[in-house]
Amino acid sequence: RVIKEDKSHCRYVLKYDIHHFYESINVEILIAKVRKIIKDKKVIKLINEVRKKVSNPDSKLIEQMRADKEFFSKKKFITSQKALERLSQLINAIKYKIPIMEEGPTGTSKTFTTLVAIDYLNYRRLKDNTNDKSKIKELLRFNLSSQIKSDDLLCQVTGDTNSPAGLKSIDGVFLRAFRDGFPLLLDEFNLATESVLQFILEAISSGILS
């Protein structure tokens, strides 16, 4: 954005991506900087607890999942150590409503794993507390591409035989997820345009749709 507004003084632009940038961040230094801004010790403790559950495999959850082998057998989910480690991180991200990016080539069961994670959360809710009627809402899915604009995430046009024009406008998946708390899987993230990515990231970081 700064470069776009200062074109007269900008001669060269290098756009690059740092491989595994977030994994390379020194978390202790990061938390130390956060402490300078946030003084409440309870909030800092909560941030640390959530960070550990999402950034690292949850050994307690993995142990629990191994005990629930019948559930995974029905789902035809292979419970290897690596698969359970990834699943535990994904489950905690969904549980604590933390955006997460799943990387990997096509055919590596990213969507299937996400569906299993949501089903397992609902399974445990019923098993742990029969009085708890709440459940994780259905997974919304949307394929991004270079043709998709931010408006497409907020509003979609679909056929309607009752409308004189034969069309009607419905809320887009991103709006529904943002407003109503639906988990949302955005596929083909690498194909999205810069403007769409900026729209998504700004909405997530600010908590405001604009």
Beta strands, then each sheet from edge to edge (+ up, - down):
strand 1: 140-143
strand 2: 155-159
strand 3: 167-171
strand 4: 184-187
sheet 1: 1+ 4+
sheet 2: 2+ 3-
end
